[in-house]
Amino acid sequence: MFSDASQQPEAVFGGSMQLLSDSIEPGQARAGEKVTVKLRWRGAAPIEQAYKVFVHVLDPSGQQVVAQRDAEPQDGKAPTSSWVEGEMIDDEYVVALPAALSGGEYPVEVGVYDPRTGDRLSLPNGENRFLLATRLHVR
């Protein structure tokens, strides 16, 4: 699935993985439920190795990780080493929320890392994680 090459990415990891869009479903959840973070990627350059993506639900202050999911894109069915330049990859991460989570707005961040070394790919601004514009609402 190839898309309009003019679409501006929200974030670019390591110069090669472009995050085009994201969403959180459901947008409102209860503690103990699962939410799905949907990411759409575009390969911008050949990628030598298989990176993992992390999705972190942070506490309302954005300091602590309260829930997370780490996996290769499409649970390993679309390893980054197989991406073709310009290819679009729709990716989902199901995150289980802790039962003790209190109501509020929770920021969600994503990032990409080498599972062998733990080294994260950087964004052009030097950060190694990207905060999604959408927040998770827990009621």
VEXDREN-2710 file (C-alpha; in Angstrom, 1 decimal):
% VEXDREN-2710
k/r/px/py/pz
1/MET/0.0/0.0/0.0
2/PHE/1.7/3.2/-1.2
3/SER/0.4/6.6/-0.3
4/ASP/0.7/10.2/-1.3
5/ALA/4.4/10.9/-0.9
6/SER/3.7/14.5/0.1
7/GLN/2.1/13.6/3.4
8/GLN/4.3/15.1/6.1
9/PRO/5.3/12.7/8.9
10/GLU/4.6/13.5/12.5
11/ALA/8.0/12.1/13.5
12/VAL/11.0/10.4/11.7
13/PHE/13.0/7.9/13.7
14/GLY/16.6/7.3/12.6
15/GLY/15.9/9.1/9.3
16/SER/14.3/5.9/8.0
17/MET/11.0/5.3/9.8
18/GLN/8.3/7.9/9.3
19/LEU/5.4/8.0/11.6
20/LEU/2.5/9.3/9.5
21/SER/-0.4/9.1/11.9
22/ASP/-1.6/7.7/15.2
23/SER/-4.8/7.0/17.0
24/ILE/-5.9/5.4/20.3
25/GLU/-9.0/3.3/20.4
26/PRO/-11.1/3.5/22.4
27/GLY/-10.3/7.1/23.2
28/GLN/-11.9/6.6/26.7
29/ALA/-11.2/3.5/28.7
30/ARG/-11.5/2.2/32.2
31/ALA/-8.7/0.9/34.4
32/GLY/-8.1/-2.8/33.7
33/GLU/-9.3/-2.5/30.1
34/LYS/-7.1/-2.8/26.9
35/VAL/-6.6/0.0/24.5
36/THR/-5.2/-0.2/21.0
37/VAL/-2.6/2.3/19.8
38/LYS/-2.7/2.4/16.0
39/LEU/0.3/3.7/14.1
40/ARG/0.9/4.2/10.4
41/TRP/4.5/4.1/9.2
42/ARG/6.2/4.8/6.0
43/GLY/9.7/3.5/5.1
44/ALA/11.8/6.4/4.1
45/ALA/15.0/4.5/3.4
46/PRO/16.2/0.9/3.5
47/ILE/16.6/-0.4/7.1
48/GLU/19.3/-2.9/7.8
49/GLN/17.8/-4.6/10.8
50/ALA/14.7/-5.5/12.7
51/TYR/13.8/-2.8/15.2
52/LYS/11.2/-3.0/17.9
53/VAL/8.6/-0.3/18.6
54/PHE/7.6/0.7/22.1
55/VAL/4.3/2.2/23.2
56/HIS/4.3/3.7/26.7
57/VAL/1.3/5.0/28.5
58/LEU/2.7/7.5/31.0
59/ASP/1.3/8.8/34.2
60/PRO/-0.5/12.2/34.0
61/SER/2.8/14.1/34.8
62/GLY/4.5/12.3/31.9
63/GLN/7.3/11.0/34.2
64/GLN/6.5/7.3/34.8
65/VAL/5.5/4.5/32.5
66/VAL/2.3/2.9/33.8
67/ALA/1.6/0.5/30.9
68/GLN/3.5/-0.5/27.8
69/ARG/3.8/-2.8/24.8
70/ASP/7.0/-3.6/22.9
71/ALA/6.9/-5.5/19.6
72/GLU/8.2/-5.6/16.1
73/PRO/5.7/-4.0/13.6
74/GLN/2.6/-6.1/13.1
75/ASP/3.8/-8.4/15.9
76/GLY/6.8/-9.5/13.8
77/LYS/4.9/-9.9/10.6
78/ALA/6.4/-6.7/9.1
79/PRO/10.0/-6.5/10.5
80/THR/11.6/-3.2/9.6
81/SER/14.4/-5.0/7.8
82/SER/11.7/-6.0/5.2
83/TRP/10.4/-2.5/4.6
84/VAL/10.6/-1.1/1.1
85/GLU/11.2/2.6/0.6
86/GLY/7.8/4.4/0.3
87/GLU/5.9/1.4/1.7
88/MET/3.1/2.1/4.2
89/ILE/2.7/-0.2/7.3
90/ASP/-0.4/-0.1/9.5
91/ASP/0.6/-1.2/12.9
92/GLU/-1.3/-1.9/16.1
93/TYR/-0.2/-2.2/19.8
94/VAL/-2.7/-3.5/22.3
95/VAL/-1.8/-2.1/25.8
96/ALA/-3.4/-3.5/29.0
97/LEU/-4.1/-0.8/31.5
98/PRO/-3.5/-1.6/35.2
99/ALA/-6.6/-2.2/37.2
100/ALA/-5.5/0.4/39.8
101/LEU/-5.2/3.3/37.3
102/SER/-7.1/6.4/38.5
103/GLY/-9.2/8.5/36.2
104/GLY/-7.5/11.2/34.2
105/GLU/-5.6/12.0/31.0
106/TYR/-2.6/10.0/30.2
107/PRO/0.1/10.9/27.7
108/VAL/1.2/8.2/25.3
109/GLU/4.7/8.0/23.7
110/VAL/6.2/5.8/21.0
111/GLY/9.8/5.1/20.1
112/VAL/12.0/2.6/18.2
113/TYR/14.9/0.6/19.5
114/ASP/17.4/-2.1/18.6
115/PRO/16.4/-5.1/20.8
116/ARG/20.0/-6.4/20.8
117/THR/21.5/-3.3/22.4
118/GLY/18.5/-1.3/23.7
119/ASP/19.8/1.7/21.7
120/ARG/16.9/4.0/20.6
121/LEU/16.6/5.6/17.2
122/SER/16.7/9.4/17.4
123/LEU/14.3/12.0/16.0
124/PRO/15.8/15.0/14.1
125/ASN/15.5/17.1/17.3
126/GLY/17.7/14.6/19.2
127/GLU/14.8/13.1/21.3
128/ASN/14.5/9.3/21.3
129/ARG/10.7/9.2/22.0
130/PHE/7.7/10.9/20.4
131/LEU/4.8/12.1/22.5
132/LEU/1.5/11.5/20.6
133/ALA/-0.8/14.5/20.3
134/THR/-3.7/12.3/21.4
135/ARG/-4.0/11.5/25.1
136/LEU/-5.7/8.5/26.6
137/HIS/-8.7/9.3/28.7
138/VAL/-9.3/7.0/31.7
139/ARG/-12.6/7.3/33.5
END
